[in-house]
């Protein structure tokens, strides 16, 4: 489903980057705002929260603008989307987009949906991983499945309407286990429950678990993508372990409808310079984030297609009518 979309989009990335390269490092006009709010539905320590906070110092240097990260929790992104939809389209407020804002829009009836926002640019694809407490008995994805078969199992996802939740539901479908899926408002809260053994496993991004992983308190048991990660060559994919599930998460930005072309152009130029910046590059490569710049027009089409394919999948699987 979404894999096909992402591969098609990825194939166009090189051409898109070349087409906009002359503007690299050159913000077309002075940015209209001195301070910009970057909002996320994630709680502190969650994937989108970490993504924004690591990005801000470098983006400040590149754009000459002050940035503030605001955590707007509630409704798996519903409150955040409503806030952005009501904001003035003046370049002063944006939302960190992930598949969650599409799932939330389709699985509930939020005040504002992803269709009420203006996709701005995409920045990364973010590989998902399955992890467990390192002081526990689960060392492989096979161990996780066997635990679920023998004692049901408890698996954690960041929130009810998310790509992570769908990863776990697909794992249940292809393996036939009946594990309980417990959801949270953010990845940080979920990780605590993995560490204290309330949950057998969690699913999320390396960004949000990196400190505990480096401290040796968490163990990654599977990569939920098409191939192993360069920084974790010894960790096999789920498919290598007999579980036929593979996904990638997109990370970008969206703003209010009718965001001015000059603002869009400023962000297109800045994000390209950001991804090429050696200091920031060292950070995102360490987090195994995959640079996947998409300019505004391409990202609008990508989000529309991803949304339609997600809706088709949810209808086909009987989740929604």
N, C-alpha and C positions, 0 to 999 in steps of 0.2 A: 504494500500500500504506500506508505510514506517513503519507503526505501527507493521505490521507482522514481518518485518525484524528486527526491534529494539527488539521486544519481544524474537525472536530467539537468537539474539546476547546477550541479557541480561541473558538468561538462561545459556549461556556458560561462563558468567563472573566469577562465583565462581570457576569453574574448572580451568579457565585460571589463576586466581590469585593464587590458590594453587600450580599450576604447576610451577609458577615462584617465589614462596615465598622464597626459599632458597637464592635468590639473593637480597632480600629486604634490602635496605640500603647499598648495596655494589656495587658501580660503578666498573665494571669489569676492566677497564683500565683508565689511565689518559685521560680526554677528550681532543681531539686534537685541540680545539680552546679556546682561552682565552676570546673571546667575541662572543656572538651569537645574531643575529638579529631575532626577532620574528615579522613577518609581518602580517598585517591584512588589509582587504579592508574597514573596518569600519572607520568612522570618529571618532575623539576624543569624548568619551562619549557613543559610540555605544557598543553593546553587546560584540563583540569580543575584542574591545579595552579594556573594563573594565576587561574582563576575563584574558587577558594577563597581564595587569598592576597589578592586584591583585595576580597573580601567581608568577610574577618575583622575588620579594624579598625572597620568600620561596624557589624557585627553585635555586636561587643564593647560598643560604646557603647550600642546599643539594648537588649541583653539583660542587660548587667552581668555577663557571664560571660567567662572567659578561654578563648581558642580556640587550638588547635595543629593545624597541617596536617601530616599524616603520609603520606609516599609509600610505598605498599605495592605494589611492582612484582612481576610474575611471572604468567605464564599469561594475559596480556591481561585482567586483572581477577579471575582465579580465586582468587588468594591473598587479595586484598582482600575479596572476597565471603565467603570462608571465615572470615576474621578478624572481620568484622562479624556474621556469623551466630552466632558463638560468644560474642560480647560480651554483657554483661549488659544487659537492656533497661531501663536506668535513665536514659537521656538523655545518657550520657557519651560515646557514639561513633556517628558516622554516616558514610555513604559517599556520595561525589559520583556521582550516577547520570547516565549517558548511554546511548544505544543500545548501546554496547559491552558493558554487563553483560548485556544480553539476547542479543546475538550470541554472546558467549563461552559462555553457558549452553546455547545450542542447537547450537553447532558443536563442542563438546567435552563432556567428562564431568567437570565440576569437582566438587570436594568439596561445594560449596554453590552453588546457582543463584539467579537473580533471584527465584524463587518462595520461597526461604528467607529473604528479606529483607522488611521492612515499608516500602513506599513512604511517605515522610513528606509532602513537598510538592514541587511543581515551582516553579522560579523563572524560567527563561528558555527561549526557543527561540533557537538559535544558528545563524545562516546559515553554510553551508560555502562555501569558495572554492577555486579552483584557482590555484596560484601557481608562479612560476618565478624564476630568478635574473635580476635586471634587466640584468646585463652579458652576457646570452646572447641568442641570435637569436630566441627565441620571444616573439612579441608578442600573439598571439591564440590562442584555443582551436583555430582552424583550423590555425595553425602547428604546434600540438602534435600534432594528428591526422595532419597530413602527415608530420611527423618520424617518427611511429610507423609509418606506412605504408611509408616509405622505408628506415628503419633500425631497425625494431622498437620502440625507445623504452623508457625505464625510468621508471616512475611510482611514487611513494611514498605509503604510507598509514601511519597512526600505529601500528596493530598488526593482526595477522591477523584478529581477530574484532572488526570495527568497522563502523560505518556508512560511514566513509571508504573502507574496502576495498570495500564494496558499491557506493559511488559509482563507483569506478574500474572495477569489473567491469561495471557497467551501461554505462559509457561505451564499454568495449570491445565490448559486445554490440550497441549501437545503431550503432556506427561500423564494426564489422567489423575493427578493428585487433587486432594480437596483441602489444600492449605487455606487457613484464614488470612485474608489480606486486611491489614490494619493501616489506616491512613491518618496523616497528620497535616498541619498547616504549613509545615516547612521541613526541609531536610535535616536541619540541626536537631529538632525535637525527635525525629525518627532515629537519628544516629545514636542518641543517648539511650534509646530503648534497645538498640542492638548491643551497645556496649554493656548494658546491665543484664543482658540475656532475656529480656522480656520478649524480644523478637529473635527468631533464628537468623534472618537475613534482612538486609535493606537493599534497595536499588537506588542509584543516584549517580552523580558525576564525581569525578576524582577531585575537582575543585573543592567541594564541600567536605570531603573526608580526608583531604591531604594531611592536615595536622595530626590527626589520630593515626593515620596510616604511617606517617613518618615516625611517630612515636612507638610504633609496633603494637598498637592496641586493636587495629583492624586488619583483616585479611581479605583480599580480593580473590573470589573464587571463580569468577567468569567475566569475560568481556562480552557485552551484548551488541557487538558490531560484527562487521564482515571479516575483520582480521585482528590479530593481536596488536597491542600497543607497543611502540618503540621503547617506552620506558618500563614496560612490564612484559618482556618477551617470553617469560616462563609461565604467564597466566593464559590459559587457552580460552578460546571463545566458547560461547554456549553451544554452538553447532558442533564444535570439535568434541564436545562432551555429550553429544547425542540429543541436545535440546534445540530444536529447529526454530529459534527466535533470534532476530537481529534487527536493531533499530539504531537511529541516530537522532539526537536532539538538535534543533536549530536554536541559535541565540542571536537576537537582533533587537531592534528598537521600533516602536510605533508611537505616533502622536495623534493629536486631534485631527479630524477631517479638515481639509482645506489648509493644511500647513503650507506656507508660501514657498514657491520654487527656490527663492534665494536661500532659505533655511535648509531645504533639502540638499541643494548644491553644496552648502557649507559642510554638512554632515558627510556627504559622499566623499568629498576631498579629505576631510579630517580622518575618517575611518580608514581610508587607504594609507594615509601617512602613519596612522596609529599601528596598523598591522605590519608596516615595514620598519617601525622604530625598534632598534636593537634591544633597548632596555625592556620594553613591553614584550617583545618577541620571546625573550628569555623566560618571562613569566608564563606566557600562555603555552609555550612548548613544554615547559615543566609540568603543566597541568593537563597535557595531552589534548588541549583544545586544537581543533583543526581549522585554520583560517578559511573562511568561506564567504568572502565579500560578495554581496549582491547589491547593485545599485537600486535606487528607488523603484523604477519601472519594473525591473526583473523581480524585485521582492514582492511587489503588489500582486503580480501574476503567480508567484510561488505560493504565497499565503492563500490566495483564492483556490488554487489547485489542491493544496494540502488540506484545506478546509473541506472541499467537496469530496475528496477521497476518504477523509476521516469520517464524514457523515455517511458516505456509502458503506464503509466498513461497519460502523455502529448499527446501521439499519440491517445490514446483511446478517450480523451476529445477533440481532434481536435485542440489542441494548436500548435502542430507541425505535420509535415507529416512524 
